[in-house]
């Protein structure tokens, strides 16, 4: 399943919902657009989603072909929660996905993936990041495993250049 494609469809649906709620009448184009999004989601998730399609609406002739917006609103109010709960798509999940994708370090990404989707205890992400950093400082400095936490940092990154193992910058400021 292509999660990025699914998230894009979800975003389009949220946008459509905002447009549709603004008026009692909508252009038929919006229904066609919505139905094409349902088709795209259906291909992405390999599930029959025709129950979410808008059909049987009354066409109103005028300057442009339109119909009552409630035809589409009723389906949007079913389809969006279906995606949110069925495929864990919501703004919060997308935001977490953005955070996850912004992590460049593969080890940290692997160690934090499951934690970022948790509903609580986000301090564990910081804990994992600290452990990865501590391990890297220990490896780079050549210090043994008896050096941990503050003891490791004070030995490896001492402000007194004559006592430090690692020099981060030659600049004294």
PEQUI-V442042 format. One record per backbone hydrogen bond with DSSP energy under -0.5 kcal/mol. NH is the residue of the N-H (numbers start at 0). CO is the residue of the C=O. E is the energy in kcal/mol with one decimal. If there is no record, write none. Layout:
NH;CO;E
NH;CO;E
//
This chain:
2;0;-1.1
5;1;-2.0
6;2;-2.5
7;3;-2.2
8;4;-2.1
9;5;-2.4
10;6;-2.4
11;7;-2.2
12;8;-2.4
13;9;-2.2
14;10;-2.1
15;11;-2.7
16;12;-2.4
17;13;-1.6
18;14;-1.7
19;15;-3.0
20;16;-2.0
21;18;-1.2
22;19;-1.1
25;66;-2.7
27;64;-2.1
29;26;-1.5
30;26;-0.8
31;27;-2.4
32;28;-2.7
33;29;-2.7
34;30;-3.0
35;31;-1.9
36;32;-1.8
37;33;-2.3
38;34;-2.1
39;35;-2.2
40;36;-2.7
41;37;-2.6
42;38;-2.2
43;39;-2.0
44;40;-2.7
45;41;-1.4
46;41;-1.0
48;46;-0.6
51;48;-2.2
52;49;-1.4
54;52;-0.6
58;56;-0.5
59;65;-3.4
60;58;-0.6
65;59;-2.1
66;25;-2.1
68;23;-3.0
70;67;-1.2
71;68;-0.7
72;68;-2.6
73;69;-2.3
74;70;-0.9
75;71;-2.8
76;72;-2.5
77;74;-0.9
78;74;-3.2
79;75;-2.3
81;77;-1.5
82;78;-2.1
83;79;-2.5
84;80;-2.9
85;80;-0.5
85;81;-2.3
86;82;-1.8
88;82;-1.3
89;87;-0.6
93;89;-2.7
94;90;-2.4
95;91;-2.4
96;92;-2.6
97;93;-2.1
98;94;-2.2
99;95;-3.1
100;96;-2.8
101;97;-1.2
102;98;-0.6
102;99;-1.3
103;101;-0.7
105;103;-0.6
108;104;-2.6
109;105;-2.7
110;106;-2.1
111;107;-1.5
112;108;-1.3
115;111;-2.3
116;112;-0.7
117;114;-1.5
123;120;-1.6
124;121;-1.4
125;121;-0.8
126;122;-2.2
127;123;-2.5
128;124;-2.4
129;125;-2.5
130;126;-2.2
131;127;-2.3
132;128;-2.4
133;129;-2.9
134;130;-2.4
135;131;-2.1
136;132;-2.6
137;133;-2.6
138;134;-2.4
139;135;-2.8
140;136;-2.5
141;137;-1.4
142;137;-1.0
146;143;-1.8
147;145;-0.7
150;147;-1.0
151;147;-1.3
152;148;-2.3
153;149;-3.1
154;150;-1.6
155;151;-3.1
156;152;-2.8
157;154;-0.6
160;158;-0.8
162;159;-2.0
163;159;-1.1
164;154;-0.9
165;155;-2.9
167;165;-0.6
//
